[in-house]
Amino acid sequence: MNFIQQALRAALFLVLAFFGLVMAFVFMASTLLAIGVLYIVARIKGRPFGVKAYWAERRRPPMPTRPGARAGQPARERDVTDIEMREIP
C-alpha cells in the first residue's frame, strides 16, 4: 500500500515538473520573440539596440510638444487653456 502511494506521488511530481518545464519554455520563447521584435524595430529605425541605448533614451528630457512649451516647467506655471463645452447635434 505504501509503495502505491509513493509511486502515485512520484508520478504526480513528474507530471507537475513536466508542466513547469513547458511553462518555462513558453516564457523563454515569448521573451526571445519580444526581444527579436524590438531588435528588428530598432534596426529599421536606425537606432542602436541595447540596454545602454534604451536607458539613454529614457533619461533624455522629453521634447516640447509645441514651440512655446517648456518641458521643464511644472504644469501650474505653463499656459493653461480652458476648453469650451458645446453640444453636438
C-alpha positions, 0 to 999 in steps of 0.5 A, spaced: 500 500 500 505 504 501 509 503 495 502 505 491 502 511 494 509 513 493 509 511 486 502 515 485 506 521 488 512 520 484 508 520 478 504 526 480 511 530 481 513 528 474 507 530 471 507 537 475 515 538 473 513 536 466 508 542 466 513 547 469 518 545 464 513 547 458 511 553 462 518 555 462 519 554 455 513 558 453 516 564 457 523 563 454 520 563 447 515 569 448 521 573 451 526 571 445 520 573 440 519 580 444 526 581 444 527 579 436 521 584 435 524 590 438 531 588 435 528 588 428 524 595 430 530 598 432 534 596 426 529 599 421 529 605 425 536 606 425 537 606 432 542 602 436 539 596 440 541 595 447 540 596 454 545 602 454 541 605 448 534 604 451 536 607 458 539 613 454 533 614 451 529 614 457 533 619 461 533 624 455 528 630 457 522 629 453 521 634 447 516 640 447 510 638 444 509 645 441 514 651 440 512 655 446 512 649 451 517 648 456 518 641 458 521 643 464 516 647 467 511 644 472 504 644 469 501 650 474 506 655 471 505 653 463 499 656 459 493 653 461 487 653 456 480 652 458 476 648 453 469 650 451 463 645 452 458 645 446 453 640 444 453 636 438 447 635 434 
